[in-house]
Amino acid sequence: MKTLCALAILLSSSVALARTDRAGTELRPDHPGVDFAVRVGYAIPFGDVDAGNGLASRLDGAVPFVFEANYRFNRTLSAGPFFQYAIARVKDGNNLGCGDGVDCSGWVVRAGGQIIAHLDVGSIAVPWVGLGLGYEWLNVSGRVGNISGTVSDNGWEFATLQGGADIFVAPGFALGPFVSFSIARYGNTAGSIGTGSASGDIQNPAVHEWLQVGARFAFSL
């Protein structure tokens, strides 16, 4: 009797899970269209701005907001541009002179293109992987009294490896976790203090990375 009850519970659970997965699958768009998405999370820096000048020595991290607009070719593949604005957490005591009376703030902007592939596993949670590339700008500003200064660096983002899962909770609407790892290198720098300014190439450019984790909210048309 206990065995029959256990089998009945297992069967009913399997049927319920299958219905849930089928419902989740039906919520996914299966025709060409446009996917909009917003990501928010936390970014951790690695690597160097230039040789011997670590990115993590300038920043503790950043809070990114990423906006996507992808064209959906079919149920699996989509591609399009992205734009990120991140609020940087500037570290006191860095090599830019922040702290000790110097108030600093910063931002990181990324823009480029990406391709995303959803893996059709027949589940309400749909895993996806992606690859992107683009350009990156870093800006740190400081002020002490009436004197202000800015240091800016920019360069190519060679690759962003990313992945996550879309959990469809309504027709065309999904949310879920994501993780990304980008590899980039700054090639140009500029600085200003008061009315003076200078710019040029970074003499010893080095590679840096960003690790991002957070949540992604997607809406499909």
Buried (B, 14 or more C-beta within 10 A) or exposed (E): EEEEEEEEEEEEEEEEEEEEBEEBBEBBBEEEBBBBBBBBBBBBBBBBBBEEBBBBBBBEBBBBBBBBEBEBEEBBEBBBBBBBBBBBBBBEEBEBBBBEEBEBBBBBBBBBEBBBBBEEEEBBBBBBEBBBBBEBBBBBBBBBEEEBBBBBBBBBBEBBEBBBBBBBEEEBBBBBBBEBBBBBBBEBBBBBEEEEEEEEEBEEBBBBBBBBBBEBBBBBE
